[in-house]
Amino acid sequence: MTDSEIAGKLGCTVEFVGATRRRLEVAENKFCANKADEAGRLVERTLTALWREGLTDQRIADRLGCARSTVFRIRTKLGLARVPRTCTSKVDDDELRRLHAAGKTDAQMAEVFGVKLSTIRPRRAKLGLVRNRAADGARRPGPQAFTEAEMRVAHSEGLTDQELSERLHATTTVVGHWRREYGLPVNRALPEVELSEATAPEEMPTDTAQRAMLIRAARHAFALTPQDPRLLPMLEPLVAEEMRRAAP
């Protein structure tokens, strides 16, 4: 090897190689065009053989111990097309369909395949499969400590995210995330209800007190099923009073 080649191999300057070589009393190797051409042809033949095996530029570079840009330059010079990278996925489409038909959620399928949840979601969507929800009573993977059924029952009572967080013992961020996951709208806070809870009925004006009582009764009533026999008796006295007051 010449001083320049030795410097490139050792990662030092040509001057340092020359000074060290002279100190060791070693003769300088002169550049030989024939040897360089022969080495270049050997690299080209090796690169072509690896290219025919279907190796990418990076894998060829790893095999030859050079940079990928060097492989690209030589391959382009030889007129060889680029070998595309092949991505081997751990997710089998047929197995994913089978698991989805069995009712598995995205998180459960990700655990089966040993991949991240972000890998399952786009693959499932690409196959045209809707997301399976966890069955009521089954704990969903995540930071919350409540079930979907518990969330839906509390939400049906008209509770806001803040009230849901107190009921379900979770943060408002967690409650908001899973409310959106379950497709539930936002329940807005009602000033009258907040006033009724903070002030005794005898201390409030009559109209405000009756309005707050009606709203609170409606909240509890609509938390029940429509067939529940307690629904009508709960609302009837307050609705009748409101109708009498509204009559001319």
DRENPA-3360 file (N, C-alpha, C; in nm, 2 decimals, always signed):
BEGIN
1 = MTDSEIAG = +0.08/-0.12/+0.00/+0.00/+0.00/+0.00/+0.09/+0.12/+0.00 ~ +0.04/+0.23/-0.06/+0.11/+0.35/-0.07/+0.09/+0.43/+0.06 ~ +0.17/+0.54/+0.08/+0.15/+0.62/+0.20/+0.00/+0.67/+0.21 ~ -0.06/+0.71/+0.10/-0.19/+0.76/+0.10/-0.29/+0.66/+0.14 ~ -0.27/+0.54/+0.09/-0.36/+0.43/+0.12/-0.35/+0.39/+0.27 ~ -0.22/+0.39/+0.32/-0.20/+0.36/+0.46/-0.27/+0.46/+0.55 ~ -0.26/+0.59/+0.51/-0.32/+0.70/+0.59/-0.47/+0.68/+0.59 ~ -0.53/+0.65/+0.48/-0.67/+0.63/+0.48/-0.71/+0.51/+0.56;
9 = KLGCTVEF = -0.63/+0.41/+0.57/-0.66/+0.29/+0.64/-0.65/+0.31/+0.79 ~ -0.55/+0.39/+0.83/-0.52/+0.42/+0.97/-0.59/+0.54/+1.03 ~ -0.65/+0.62/+0.94/-0.72/+0.74/+0.98/-0.62/+0.85/+1.02 ~ -0.51/+0.86/+0.96/-0.41/+0.97/+1.00/-0.37/+1.04/+0.87 ~ -0.27/+1.14/+0.89/-0.23/+1.21/+0.77/-0.12/+1.14/+0.70 ~ -0.10/+1.18/+0.57/+0.00/+1.12/+0.48/+0.14/+1.15/+0.54 ~ +0.16/+1.28/+0.59/+0.29/+1.32/+0.64/+0.33/+1.23/+0.76 ~ +0.23/+1.20/+0.85/+0.26/+1.12/+0.97/+0.31/+0.98/+0.92;
17 = VGATRRRL = +0.24/+0.92/+0.82/+0.27/+0.79/+0.77/+0.41/+0.79/+0.71 ~ +0.44/+0.90/+0.63/+0.58/+0.91/+0.57/+0.68/+0.92/+0.68 ~ +0.66/+1.01/+0.78/+0.76/+1.02/+0.89/+0.78/+0.89/+0.96 ~ +0.68/+0.82/+0.99/+0.69/+0.69/+1.06/+0.76/+0.59/+0.98 ~ +0.72/+0.59/+0.85/+0.79/+0.49/+0.76/+0.94/+0.51/+0.75 ~ +0.98/+0.64/+0.74/+1.12/+0.67/+0.73/+1.19/+0.64/+0.86 ~ +1.12/+0.66/+0.98/+1.19/+0.63/+1.10/+1.21/+0.48/+1.12 ~ +1.11/+0.40/+1.06/+1.13/+0.26/+1.06/+1.21/+0.20/+0.95;
25 = EVAENKFC = +1.27/+0.30/+0.87/+1.35/+0.26/+0.76/+1.28/+0.16/+0.66 ~ +1.16/+0.20/+0.63/+1.08/+0.12/+0.54/+1.07/+0.19/+0.41 ~ +1.09/+0.12/+0.29/+1.09/+0.19/+0.16/+0.94/+0.22/+0.13 ~ +0.93/+0.33/+0.05/+0.80/+0.38/+0.01/+0.75/+0.29/-0.11 ~ +0.62/+0.25/-0.10/+0.56/+0.18/-0.21/+0.50/+0.29/-0.31 ~ +0.54/+0.27/-0.44/+0.49/+0.36/-0.54/+0.36/+0.31/-0.59 ~ +0.28/+0.41/-0.64/+0.15/+0.38/-0.70/+0.17/+0.30/-0.83 ~ +0.09/+0.20/-0.84/+0.10/+0.11/-0.96/-0.04/+0.11/-1.02;
33 = ANKADEAG = -0.05/+0.17/-1.14/-0.17/+0.18/-1.21/-0.23/+0.04/-1.24 ~ -0.15/-0.05/-1.28/-0.19/-0.18/-1.31/-0.25/-0.25/-1.19 ~ -0.19/-0.24/-1.07/-0.24/-0.30/-0.95/-0.37/-0.24/-0.91 ~ -0.38/-0.10/-0.93/-0.50/-0.03/-0.89/-0.62/-0.08/-0.98 ~ -0.59/-0.09/-1.11/-0.69/-0.14/-1.20/-0.74/-0.28/-1.17 ~ -0.64/-0.36/-1.14/-0.67/-0.50/-1.10/-0.76/-0.51/-0.98 ~ -0.72/-0.43/-0.88/-0.80/-0.42/-0.75/-0.94/-0.37/-0.78 ~ -0.95/-0.27/-0.86/-1.08/-0.21/-0.90/-1.17/-0.31/-0.97;
41 = RLVERTLT = -1.11/-0.38/-1.06/-1.19/-0.49/-1.13/-1.24/-0.60/-1.04 ~ -1.15/-0.63/-0.94/-1.19/-0.73/-0.84/-1.31/-0.68/-0.76 ~ -1.30/-0.55/-0.72/-1.42/-0.50/-0.64/-1.54/-0.49/-0.73 ~ -1.53/-0.46/-0.85/-1.65/-0.46/-0.94/-1.71/-0.60/-0.96 ~ -1.62/-0.70/-0.98/-1.67/-0.83/-0.99/-1.74/-0.88/-0.86 ~ -1.68/-0.85/-0.75/-1.74/-0.89/-0.62/-1.88/-0.82/-0.60 ~ -1.88/-0.69/-0.63/-2.00/-0.61/-0.62/-2.11/-0.66/-0.71 ~ -2.07/-0.70/-0.83/-2.17/-0.75/-0.92/-2.23/-0.88/-0.87;
49 = ALWREGLT = -2.14/-0.97/-0.82/-2.19/-1.09/-0.77/-2.29/-1.07/-0.65 ~ -2.25/-0.98/-0.56/-2.34/-0.96/-0.45/-2.47/-0.89/-0.50 ~ -2.47/-0.81/-0.60/-2.59/-0.74/-0.65/-2.68/-0.85/-0.71 ~ -2.62/-0.95/-0.78/-2.70/-1.06/-0.84/-2.77/-1.14/-0.73 ~ -2.72/-1.14/-0.61/-2.78/-1.22/-0.50/-2.90/-1.14/-0.44 ~ -2.92/-1.02/-0.49/-3.03/-0.94/-0.44/-3.00/-0.85/-0.32 ~ -2.87/-0.83/-0.29/-2.83/-0.75/-0.18/-2.85/-0.60/-0.21 ~ -2.89/-0.52/-0.11/-2.90/-0.38/-0.12/-2.77/-0.31/-0.11;
57 = DQRIADRL = -2.76/-0.18/-0.14/-2.64/-0.11/-0.14/-2.58/-0.11/+0.00 ~ -2.66/-0.10/+0.11/-2.61/-0.10/+0.24/-2.55/-0.24/+0.28 ~ -2.62/-0.34/+0.24/-2.57/-0.48/+0.27/-2.44/-0.51/+0.20 ~ -2.43/-0.46/+0.07/-2.31/-0.48/-0.01/-2.19/-0.40/+0.06 ~ -2.22/-0.28/+0.10/-2.12/-0.20/+0.17/-2.07/-0.27/+0.30 ~ -2.17/-0.33/+0.37/-2.13/-0.40/+0.49/-2.04/-0.52/+0.46 ~ -2.07/-0.59/+0.35/-1.99/-0.71/+0.31/-1.85/-0.67/+0.26 ~ -1.84/-0.55/+0.19/-1.71/-0.51/+0.13/-1.63/-0.42/+0.23;
65 = GCARSTVF = -1.70/-0.38/+0.34/-1.63/-0.29/+0.43/-1.60/-0.15/+0.38 ~ -1.70/-0.10/+0.31/-1.68/+0.04/+0.25/-1.81/+0.12/+0.28 ~ -1.81/+0.24/+0.23/-1.93/+0.33/+0.25/-2.03/+0.29/+0.15 ~ -2.16/+0.32/+0.18/-2.27/+0.29/+0.09/-2.26/+0.38/-0.03 ~ -2.20/+0.50/-0.01/-2.19/+0.59/-0.13/-2.09/+0.53/-0.23 ~ -1.99/+0.46/-0.18/-1.89/+0.39/-0.27/-1.96/+0.29/-0.36 ~ -2.05/+0.21/-0.29/-2.12/+0.11/-0.36/-2.21/+0.17/-0.46 ~ -2.28/+0.28/-0.43/-2.37/+0.35/-0.52/-2.29/+0.40/-0.64;
73 = RIRTKLGL = -2.17/+0.45/-0.62/-2.09/+0.51/-0.73/-2.05/+0.40/-0.83 ~ -2.00/+0.28/-0.77/-1.95/+0.17/-0.86/-2.07/+0.11/-0.93 ~ -2.18/+0.09/-0.86/-2.30/+0.03/-0.92/-2.35/+0.11/-1.03 ~ -2.36/+0.25/-1.01/-2.40/+0.34/-1.12/-2.31/+0.33/-1.24 ~ -2.18/+0.32/-1.21/-2.08/+0.31/-1.32/-2.10/+0.19/-1.40 ~ -2.14/+0.08/-1.33/-2.16/-0.05/-1.40/-2.30/-0.06/-1.46 ~ -2.38/+0.04/-1.44/-2.52/+0.04/-1.50/-2.61/-0.06/-1.43 ~ -2.59/-0.09/-1.31/-2.68/-0.18/-1.23/-2.79/-0.10/-1.16;
81 = ARVPRTCT = -2.91/-0.16/-1.17/-3.02/-0.09/-1.11/-3.02/-0.11/-0.96 ~ -3.08/-0.02/-0.88/-3.09/-0.03/-0.74/-3.18/-0.14/-0.69 ~ -3.13/-0.22/-0.60/-3.21/-0.32/-0.54/-3.30/-0.26/-0.43 ~ -3.43/-0.27/-0.44/-3.52/-0.21/-0.34/-3.51/-0.29/-0.21 ~ -3.53/-0.21/-0.10/-3.53/-0.28/+0.03/-3.66/-0.36/+0.05 ~ -3.65/-0.47/+0.11/-3.76/-0.55/+0.14/-3.79/-0.55/+0.29 ~ -3.91/-0.51/+0.32/-3.95/-0.49/+0.46/-4.03/-0.62/+0.51 ~ -3.97/-0.69/+0.59/-4.03/-0.81/+0.64/-4.12/-0.78/+0.77;
89 = SKVDDDEL = -4.25/-0.79/+0.75/-4.34/-0.76/+0.86/-4.37/-0.88/+0.95 ~ -4.38/-0.86/+1.08/-4.42/-0.97/+1.17/-4.57/-0.99/+1.17 ~ -4.64/-0.90/+1.11/-4.79/-0.91/+1.11/-4.83/-0.98/+0.98 ~ -4.90/-1.10/+1.00/-4.96/-1.17/+0.89/-5.10/-1.13/+0.87 ~ -5.14/-1.10/+0.75/-5.27/-1.04/+0.72/-5.38/-1.15/+0.75 ~ -5.36/-1.27/+0.71/-5.46/-1.38/+0.74/-5.48/-1.40/+0.89 ~ -5.36/-1.40/+0.96/-5.37/-1.42/+1.11/-5.44/-1.30/+1.17 ~ -5.41/-1.18/+1.12/-5.48/-1.06/+1.17/-5.63/-1.06/+1.15;
97 = RRLHAAGK = -5.67/-1.11/+1.03/-5.81/-1.12/+1.01/-5.88/-1.22/+1.10 ~ -5.81/-1.33/+1.13/-5.86/-1.43/+1.21/-5.88/-1.38/+1.36 ~ -5.78/-1.31/+1.41/-5.78/-1.25/+1.54/-5.89/-1.15/+1.55 ~ -5.91/-1.07/+1.44/-6.01/-0.96/+1.44/-6.15/-1.02/+1.44 ~ -6.17/-1.13/+1.37/-6.30/-1.20/+1.37/-6.33/-1.26/+1.50 ~ -6.22/-1.30/+1.58/-6.24/-1.35/+1.71/-6.27/-1.24/+1.82 ~ -6.28/-1.11/+1.77/-6.31/-1.01/+1.86/-6.19/-0.95/+1.94 ~ -6.07/-0.97/+1.89/-5.95/-0.92/+1.96/-5.94/-0.77/+1.93;
105 = TDAQMAEV = -5.90/-0.70/+2.04/-5.88/-0.55/+2.02/-5.74/-0.53/+1.96 ~ -5.71/-0.41/+1.92/-5.58/-0.37/+1.86/-5.47/-0.40/+1.96 ~ -5.49/-0.37/+2.08/-5.39/-0.39/+2.18/-5.36/-0.54/+2.20 ~ -5.47/-0.62/+2.20/-5.45/-0.77/+2.21/-5.38/-0.83/+2.09 ~ -5.41/-0.78/+1.97/-5.35/-0.83/+1.85/-5.20/-0.79/+1.85 ~ -5.17/-0.67/+1.89/-5.03/-0.62/+1.90/-4.95/-0.71/+1.99 ~ -5.01/-0.75/+2.10/-4.94/-0.84/+2.20/-4.92/-0.97/+2.14 ~ -5.01/-1.02/+2.06/-5.00/-1.16/+2.00/-4.88/-1.15/+1.90;
113 = FGVKLSTI = -4.87/-1.05/+1.81/-4.77/-1.04/+1.71/-4.64/-0.99/+1.77 ~ -4.64/-0.93/+1.89/-4.52/-0.88/+1.95/-4.47/-0.75/+1.88 ~ -4.57/-0.67/+1.84/-4.53/-0.54/+1.78/-4.60/-0.43/+1.86 ~ -4.58/-0.30/+1.82/-4.64/-0.19/+1.88/-4.78/-0.17/+1.83 ~ -4.86/-0.10/+1.91/-5.00/-0.07/+1.88/-5.01/+0.01/+1.75 ~ -4.91/+0.10/+1.73/-4.91/+0.18/+1.61/-4.88/+0.10/+1.48 ~ -4.84/-0.02/+1.49/-4.82/-0.11/+1.38/-4.95/-0.17/+1.34 ~ -5.03/-0.21/+1.44/-5.15/-0.28/+1.41/-5.26/-0.19/+1.35;
121 = RPRRAKLG = -5.27/-0.07/+1.40/-5.38/+0.02/+1.36/-5.38/+0.04/+1.21 ~ -5.27/+0.09/+1.15/-5.27/+0.11/+1.00/-5.29/-0.01/+0.92 ~ -5.24/-0.13/+0.97/-5.25/-0.25/+0.90/-5.40/-0.30/+0.90 ~ -5.46/-0.28/+1.01/-5.61/-0.32/+1.02/-5.69/-0.23/+0.93 ~ -5.66/-0.10/+0.94/-5.74/+0.00/+0.85/-5.72/-0.03/+0.70 ~ -5.60/-0.07/+0.67/-5.57/-0.10/+0.53/-5.65/-0.23/+0.48 ~ -5.67/-0.32/+0.57/-5.75/-0.44/+0.54/-5.90/-0.41/+0.54 ~ -5.94/-0.29/+0.58/-6.08/-0.25/+0.58/-6.15/-0.31/+0.70;
129 = LVRNRAAD = -6.08/-0.33/+0.81/-6.15/-0.38/+0.93/-6.17/-0.27/+1.04 ~ -6.29/-0.27/+1.10/-6.32/-0.17/+1.20/-6.25/-0.21/+1.33 ~ -6.24/-0.12/+1.42/-6.17/-0.14/+1.55/-6.27/-0.22/+1.64 ~ -6.22/-0.33/+1.70/-6.30/-0.40/+1.80/-6.28/-0.33/+1.93 ~ -6.39/-0.31/+2.00/-6.39/-0.25/+2.14/-6.38/-0.36/+2.24 ~ -6.33/-0.33/+2.35/-6.32/-0.43/+2.46/-6.46/-0.45/+2.51 ~ -6.49/-0.58/+2.55/-6.63/-0.61/+2.60/-6.65/-0.54/+2.74 ~ -6.77/-0.51/+2.76/-6.81/-0.45/+2.89/-6.76/-0.54/+3.01;
137 = GARRPGPQ = -6.70/-0.48/+3.11/-6.65/-0.55/+3.22/-6.51/-0.59/+3.20 ~ -6.45/-0.58/+3.08/-6.31/-0.62/+3.06/-6.23/-0.49/+3.08 ~ -6.12/-0.50/+3.15/-6.03/-0.38/+3.17/-5.96/-0.35/+3.04 ~ -5.97/-0.22/+2.99/-5.90/-0.18/+2.87/-5.76/-0.15/+2.91 ~ -5.66/-0.18/+2.82/-5.52/-0.15/+2.84/-5.51/+0.00/+2.85 ~ -5.44/+0.05/+2.94/-5.43/+0.20/+2.96/-5.41/+0.24/+3.10 ~ -5.40/+0.37/+3.13/-5.38/+0.41/+3.27/-5.51/+0.42/+3.35 ~ -5.63/+0.41/+3.28/-5.75/+0.42/+3.36/-5.79/+0.30/+3.44;
145 = AFTEAEMR = -5.86/+0.31/+3.55/-5.90/+0.20/+3.63/-6.05/+0.18/+3.63 ~ -6.11/+0.20/+3.51/-6.25/+0.19/+3.50/-6.29/+0.11/+3.37 ~ -6.41/+0.06/+3.36/-6.45/-0.01/+3.25/-6.53/+0.08/+3.16 ~ -6.55/+0.03/+3.03/-6.63/+0.11/+2.94/-6.77/+0.12/+2.99 ~ -6.83/+0.02/+3.05/-6.96/+0.02/+3.11/-6.97/+0.13/+3.22 ~ -6.87/+0.14/+3.30/-6.88/+0.24/+3.41/-6.87/+0.38/+3.35 ~ -6.79/+0.40/+3.25/-6.78/+0.53/+3.19/-6.91/+0.57/+3.12 ~ -6.98/+0.47/+3.05/-7.10/+0.51/+2.99/-7.22/+0.54/+3.09;
153 = VAHSEGLT = -7.22/+0.46/+3.19/-7.33/+0.49/+3.29/-7.31/+0.62/+3.36 ~ -7.18/+0.66/+3.39/-7.16/+0.79/+3.45/-7.18/+0.90/+3.35 ~ -7.14/+0.88/+3.23/-7.16/+0.98/+3.13/-7.31/+1.00/+3.10 ~ -7.39/+0.90/+3.11/-7.54/+0.91/+3.08/-7.60/+1.00/+3.19 ~ -7.54/+1.01/+3.30/-7.60/+1.10/+3.41/-7.57/+1.25/+3.38 ~ -7.50/+1.28/+3.27/-7.48/+1.41/+3.24/-7.35/+1.47/+3.31 ~ -7.27/+1.39/+3.36/-7.15/+1.44/+3.43/-7.05/+1.50/+3.33 ~ -6.98/+1.61/+3.37/-6.88/+1.66/+3.29/-6.75/+1.58/+3.31;
161 = DQELSERL = -6.65/+1.62/+3.23/-6.52/+1.54/+3.24/-6.46/+1.56/+3.39 ~ -6.48/+1.68/+3.45/-6.43/+1.69/+3.58/-6.50/+1.61/+3.68 ~ -6.63/+1.60/+3.66/-6.72/+1.52/+3.75/-6.69/+1.37/+3.73 ~ -6.67/+1.33/+3.60/-6.63/+1.19/+3.57/-6.50/+1.15/+3.63 ~ -6.40/+1.25/+3.63/-6.27/+1.22/+3.69/-6.29/+1.19/+3.84 ~ -6.37/+1.26/+3.90/-6.40/+1.24/+4.05/-6.47/+1.11/+4.07 ~ -6.57/+1.08/+3.98/-6.64/+0.96/+4.00/-6.56/+0.83/+3.97 ~ -6.47/+0.84/+3.87/-6.40/+0.72/+3.82/-6.26/+0.72/+3.88;
169 = HATTTVVG = -6.22/+0.82/+3.96/-6.09/+0.83/+4.02/-5.98/+0.82/+3.92 ~ -5.99/+0.91/+3.82/-5.89/+0.93/+3.71/-5.87/+1.08/+3.68 ~ -5.77/+1.11/+3.61/-5.75/+1.25/+3.57/-5.84/+1.29/+3.46 ~ -5.86/+1.42/+3.44/-5.95/+1.47/+3.34/-5.89/+1.43/+3.20 ~ -5.75/+1.43/+3.19/-5.69/+1.39/+3.06/-5.72/+1.25/+3.02 ~ -5.72/+1.16/+3.12/-5.75/+1.02/+3.09/-5.90/+1.00/+3.06 ~ -5.98/+1.07/+3.14/-6.13/+1.07/+3.11/-6.16/+1.12/+2.97 ~ -6.10/+1.23/+2.94/-6.13/+1.29/+2.80/-6.08/+1.20/+2.69;
177 = HWRREYGL = -5.97/+1.13/+2.71/-5.91/+1.04/+2.61/-6.01/+0.93/+2.58 ~ -6.05/+0.86/+2.69/-6.13/+0.74/+2.68/-6.28/+0.78/+2.64 ~ -6.32/+0.90/+2.68/-6.45/+0.94/+2.63/-6.46/+0.95/+2.48 ~ -6.35/+1.01/+2.42/-6.34/+1.02/+2.28/-6.33/+0.88/+2.22 ~ -6.25/+0.79/+2.28/-6.24/+0.66/+2.23/-6.37/+0.58/+2.22 ~ -6.46/+0.61/+2.32/-6.59/+0.54/+2.33/-6.69/+0.62/+2.24 ~ -6.65/+0.73/+2.18/-6.75/+0.80/+2.10/-6.85/+0.88/+2.17 ~ -6.82/+0.93/+2.29/-6.92/+1.00/+2.38/-6.89/+1.15/+2.37;
185 = PVNRALPE = -7.00/+1.23/+2.36/-6.98/+1.37/+2.35/-6.95/+1.44/+2.48 ~ -6.91/+1.56/+2.47/-6.88/+1.64/+2.60/-7.01/+1.68/+2.67 ~ -7.02/+1.65/+2.79/-7.12/+1.71/+2.88/-7.08/+1.84/+2.93 ~ -7.16/+1.94/+2.90/-7.13/+2.08/+2.95/-7.18/+2.10/+3.09 ~ -7.11/+2.18/+3.17/-7.15/+2.21/+3.30/-7.27/+2.31/+3.30 ~ -7.37/+2.29/+3.39/-7.48/+2.38/+3.40/-7.47/+2.47/+3.52 ~ -7.47/+2.60/+3.50/-7.46/+2.69/+3.62/-7.56/+2.66/+3.72 ~ -7.69/+2.63/+3.68/-7.79/+2.61/+3.78/-7.76/+2.49/+3.87;
193 = VELSEATA = -7.71/+2.39/+3.81/-7.68/+2.27/+3.90/-7.56/+2.30/+3.99 ~ -7.46/+2.37/+3.95/-7.36/+2.41/+4.04/-7.41/+2.50/+4.15 ~ -7.50/+2.59/+4.12/-7.56/+2.67/+4.22/-7.64/+2.59/+4.32 ~ -7.72/+2.50/+4.27/-7.80/+2.42/+4.36/-7.72/+2.33/+4.45 ~ -7.60/+2.29/+4.41/-7.52/+2.20/+4.49/-7.44/+2.29/+4.59 ~ -7.42/+2.41/+4.56/-7.34/+2.50/+4.65/-7.43/+2.58/+4.75 ~ -7.56/+2.59/+4.72/-7.65/+2.67/+4.80/-7.77/+2.59/+4.85 ~ -7.81/+2.60/+4.97/-7.93/+2.53/+5.02/-8.05/+2.58/+4.95;
201 = PEEMPTDT = -8.15/+2.49/+4.92/-8.27/+2.53/+4.85/-8.35/+2.65/+4.91 ~ -8.35/+2.66/+5.05/-8.43/+2.77/+5.11/-8.36/+2.90/+5.09 ~ -8.22/+2.90/+5.06/-8.15/+3.02/+5.04/-8.16/+3.07/+4.90 ~ -8.21/+2.99/+4.80/-8.22/+3.03/+4.66/-8.35/+3.09/+4.63 ~ -8.36/+3.17/+4.52/-8.49/+3.22/+4.48/-8.57/+3.10/+4.43 ~ -8.70/+3.11/+4.44/-8.79/+3.00/+4.41/-8.77/+2.94/+4.27 ~ -8.77/+3.03/+4.17/-8.75/+2.99/+4.03/-8.62/+2.91/+4.01 ~ -8.51/+2.96/+4.07/-8.38/+2.90/+4.06/-8.38/+2.76/+4.12;
209 = AQRAMLIR = -8.44/+2.75/+4.24/-8.44/+2.63/+4.32/-8.52/+2.52/+4.24 ~ -8.64/+2.56/+4.19/-8.72/+2.46/+4.11/-8.65/+2.42/+3.99 ~ -8.58/+2.51/+3.92/-8.51/+2.48/+3.80/-8.40/+2.38/+3.83 ~ -8.32/+2.41/+3.93/-8.21/+2.32/+3.97/-8.26/+2.18/+4.01 ~ -8.37/+2.18/+4.08/-8.43/+2.05/+4.12/-8.48/+1.97/+4.00 ~ -8.54/+2.04/+3.90/-8.58/+1.97/+3.78/-8.47/+1.91/+3.70 ~ -8.36/+1.99/+3.69/-8.24/+1.95/+3.61/-8.18/+1.83/+3.68 ~ -8.17/+1.83/+3.81/-8.11/+1.72/+3.89/-8.19/+1.60/+3.87;
217 = AARHAFAL = -8.33/+1.61/+3.88/-8.41/+1.50/+3.87/-8.41/+1.44/+3.73 ~ -8.40/+1.53/+3.63/-8.39/+1.48/+3.49/-8.26/+1.40/+3.47 ~ -8.15/+1.45/+3.53/-8.02/+1.38/+3.52/-8.03/+1.24/+3.57 ~ -8.09/+1.22/+3.69/-8.10/+1.09/+3.75/-8.20/+1.01/+3.67 ~ -8.31/+1.07/+3.62/-8.41/+0.99/+3.55/-8.35/+0.93/+3.42 ~ -8.28/+1.02/+3.34/-8.23/+0.97/+3.21/-8.11/+0.87/+3.23 ~ -8.06/+0.86/+3.35/-7.96/+0.76/+3.38/-8.02/+0.62/+3.38 ~ -8.16/+0.62/+3.40/-8.23/+0.49/+3.41/-8.27/+0.45/+3.27;
225 = TPQDPRLL = -8.31/+0.33/+3.25/-8.36/+0.28/+3.12/-8.50/+0.34/+3.10 ~ -8.54/+0.36/+2.97/-8.67/+0.41/+2.95/-8.79/+0.33/+3.01 ~ -8.77/+0.20/+3.02/-8.87/+0.11/+3.07/-8.88/+0.11/+3.23 ~ -8.79/+0.18/+3.29/-8.78/+0.18/+3.44/-8.91/+0.24/+3.49 ~ -8.98/+0.17/+3.58/-9.11/+0.23/+3.64/-9.08/+0.35/+3.72 ~ -8.96/+0.38/+3.77/-8.94/+0.50/+3.85/-8.92/+0.62/+3.77 ~ -8.92/+0.61/+3.64/-8.89/+0.73/+3.55/-9.00/+0.83/+3.56 ~ -9.13/+0.79/+3.53/-9.24/+0.89/+3.53/-9.27/+0.94/+3.67;
233 = PMLEPLVA = -9.28/+0.86/+3.78/-9.31/+0.92/+3.91/-9.20/+1.02/+3.95 ~ -9.08/+1.01/+3.90/-8.97/+1.10/+3.94/-8.99/+1.24/+3.87 ~ -9.04/+1.24/+3.75/-9.05/+1.36/+3.68/-9.19/+1.42/+3.69 ~ -9.29/+1.34/+3.71/-9.43/+1.39/+3.70/-9.45/+1.51/+3.79 ~ -9.42/+1.51/+3.92/-9.45/+1.63/+4.00/-9.39/+1.76/+3.96 ~ -9.26/+1.75/+3.92/-9.19/+1.88/+3.88/-9.24/+1.92/+3.74 ~ -9.26/+1.83/+3.65/-9.32/+1.87/+3.52/-9.45/+1.93/+3.53 ~ -9.54/+1.87/+3.62/-9.67/+1.93/+3.64/-9.67/+2.07/+3.69;
241 = EEMRRAAP = -9.57/+2.09/+3.79/-9.56/+2.22/+3.85/-9.51/+2.32/+3.74 ~ -9.42/+2.28/+3.66/-9.37/+2.37/+3.55/-9.48/+2.41/+3.46 ~ -9.57/+2.31/+3.42/-9.68/+2.33/+3.33/-9.78/+2.43/+3.39 ~ -9.81/+2.41/+3.52/-9.90/+2.51/+3.59/-9.85/+2.65/+3.59 ~ -9.72/+2.66/+3.61/-9.66/+2.79/+3.62/-9.66/+2.86/+3.48 ~ -9.64/+2.78/+3.38/-9.63/+2.83/+3.24/-9.77/+2.86/+3.18 ~ -9.88/+2.81/+3.25/-10.01/+2.83/+3.20/-10.05/+2.98/+3.22 ~ -10.13/+3.04/+3.12/-10.17/+3.18/+3.14/-10.27/+3.20/+3.25;
% end
